[in-house]
Amino acid sequence: IQNVNDILINDNYSIILTEKGNAISFGKNSNGELGLGHKKPVKNAQLISKFKNKVKMIKTTGNMNLLLNKSNELFIWSNSKKIQLQKPTMVYLPKRIQINSISTGKNFAILLANNGICYGCGSNELGELGLTKTKYCITPEQITELAEYNDRIIQVRCGYKHTVCLSEHGNC
């Protein structure tokens, strides 16, 4: 595989993002984690054809994968027995929101929009999403508590079960 832009590694599989915007996957695939719509193992790298030349960004967590296409549409699929999303499934994002980055931890992700607003999805069992009302969410929810600080978020990094946000004024 040539002209690789990013490589994602999970326990039993890998996904490669090319400069042209292709996602290529291979590995165990027992829970449909490769995004190919089946559960058969894939030894030779295979294009996720639904997104040919359309991928802007792709990330993996412990139990889900996130793909942002060039039209700013977010797709999620699972690699867990609990969450049955074996094919990439589009989830709602407000149309005016442009995602700049996605950071992932163990079973969760934080999406940072160009306006500094953060959205969380996945596991929130330990509060890793910064949401108070839910333990797990597939559809990204805005982390409204960050707005209390009146300081635009410019960078997000996720650890195993925690998240750190950096503001434009240098606050964490």
C-alpha positions in Angstrom: 0.0 0.0 0.0 1.5 3.3 -1.1 0.9 7.0 -0.2 -0.3 6.2 3.3 -1.5 9.1 5.4 -2.4 7.3 8.7 -2.3 3.8 10.2 -4.7 2.7 12.9 -3.9 -0.4 15.0 -6.3 -2.1 17.3 -6.0 -5.5 19.1 -6.8 -7.7 16.2 -7.0 -5.5 13.1 -5.6 -2.5 11.3 -7.0 0.2 9.1 -4.9 2.3 6.7 -5.9 5.7 5.4 -4.3 6.7 2.1 -3.6 10.2 0.8 -6.4 9.8 -1.7 -8.9 9.3 1.1 -9.3 5.5 1.0 -9.7 3.3 4.0 -8.1 -0.1 3.7 -8.6 -2.7 6.4 -7.5 -6.2 7.4 -7.5 -8.5 10.4 -9.6 -10.8 12.6 -13.0 -9.1 12.0 -15.0 -11.4 14.3 -17.3 -8.6 15.3 -17.4 -6.7 12.0 -14.7 -4.3 13.1 -13.3 -3.9 9.6 -16.3 -2.0 8.3 -16.8 -4.3 5.4 -20.3 -5.5 6.4 -19.4 -9.1 7.3 -17.6 -11.0 10.0 -15.1 -13.0 8.0 -11.4 -12.6 8.7 -9.5 -10.6 6.1 -5.8 -11.6 5.6 -5.2 -9.4 2.5 -5.9 -5.6 2.8 -9.3 -4.7 1.5 -10.8 -1.4 0.5 -13.8 -0.2 2.4 -15.5 0.5 -0.9 -18.4 2.6 0.4 -15.8 5.4 1.1 -13.6 5.2 -1.9 -11.7 8.5 -2.2 -14.0 10.1 0.4 -12.3 9.6 3.8 -11.0 12.7 5.6 -10.1 11.1 9.0 -10.5 7.7 10.7 -10.0 6.7 14.3 -10.3 3.6 16.4 -11.1 3.1 20.1 -11.3 -0.1 22.1 -14.8 -1.0 20.8 -15.7 1.3 18.0 -14.4 3.0 14.8 -15.1 6.5 13.6 -14.8 7.7 10.1 -15.3 11.3 9.0 -15.7 11.7 5.3 -14.8 14.7 3.2 -18.4 15.9 3.3 -18.2 16.1 7.2 -20.4 13.1 7.7 -19.5 10.9 10.7 -19.9 7.1 10.5 -19.5 4.8 13.4 -19.2 1.0 13.5 -18.5 -1.4 16.4 -16.0 -4.0 17.2 -17.9 -5.2 20.2 -20.3 -8.0 20.9 -22.4 -5.5 23.0 -22.8 -2.8 20.3 -24.1 -4.4 17.1 -23.0 -1.9 14.4 -21.1 -4.1 11.9 -21.5 -1.7 9.0 -20.5 1.9 9.1 -23.6 3.8 10.2 -24.0 7.6 9.8 -24.7 9.5 13.0 -26.1 12.9 13.3 -23.9 16.0 13.5 -25.3 19.5 13.3 -24.8 20.7 9.7 -23.0 23.9 10.7 -20.3 21.9 12.7 -17.0 21.1 10.9 -15.0 18.5 12.8 -11.3 19.5 13.0 -10.0 16.5 15.0 -11.0 13.3 16.8 -9.2 11.9 19.8 -9.9 8.5 21.2 -9.4 6.7 24.5 -10.5 3.2 25.6 -14.0 2.9 24.2 -14.8 6.6 23.7 -14.0 9.5 21.5 -14.0 13.3 21.7 -14.7 15.3 18.5 -13.4 18.9 18.3 -15.3 21.2 16.0 -13.7 24.2 14.3 -15.6 26.6 16.6 -14.0 25.0 19.7 -17.0 23.0 20.8 -16.4 19.4 21.8 -18.7 16.4 21.3 -18.3 13.1 23.0 -19.5 9.6 22.1 -18.9 6.1 23.4 -18.4 5.0 27.0 -18.9 7.5 29.8 -18.8 5.0 32.7 -16.1 7.0 34.5 -17.1 10.5 33.2 -14.5 10.4 30.4 -16.8 12.2 28.1 -17.6 15.0 30.5 -21.3 14.2 30.3 -23.3 13.7 33.5 -26.4 12.0 32.3 -25.4 9.0 30.3 -23.2 5.9 30.5 -22.9 5.2 26.8 -23.9 7.2 23.7 -23.5 6.3 20.0 -24.6 9.8 18.8 -22.1 12.4 19.7 -23.4 14.8 22.4 -22.1 18.3 23.0 -20.0 18.7 26.2 -21.8 21.8 27.4 -19.9 22.0 30.7 -16.8 23.3 28.8 -18.8 26.4 27.7 -18.9 27.6 31.3 -15.2 28.6 31.0 -15.7 31.0 28.1 -12.4 29.8 26.6 -12.4 28.2 23.2 -11.0 24.6 23.0 -8.2 24.2 20.5 -6.8 20.7 21.3 -8.2 17.5 22.8 -6.2 14.4 23.9 -7.7 11.3 25.3 -6.0 8.9 27.6 -7.1 5.4 28.5 -10.1 6.6 30.6 -9.7 10.4 30.7 -9.7 13.5 28.5 -7.7 16.7 28.6 -8.7 19.8 26.7 -6.4 22.8 25.9 -7.9 26.2 25.5 -6.7 29.1 23.3 -5.6 30.9 26.4 -3.4 28.0 27.5 -5.8 26.5 30.1 -6.4 22.8 30.6 
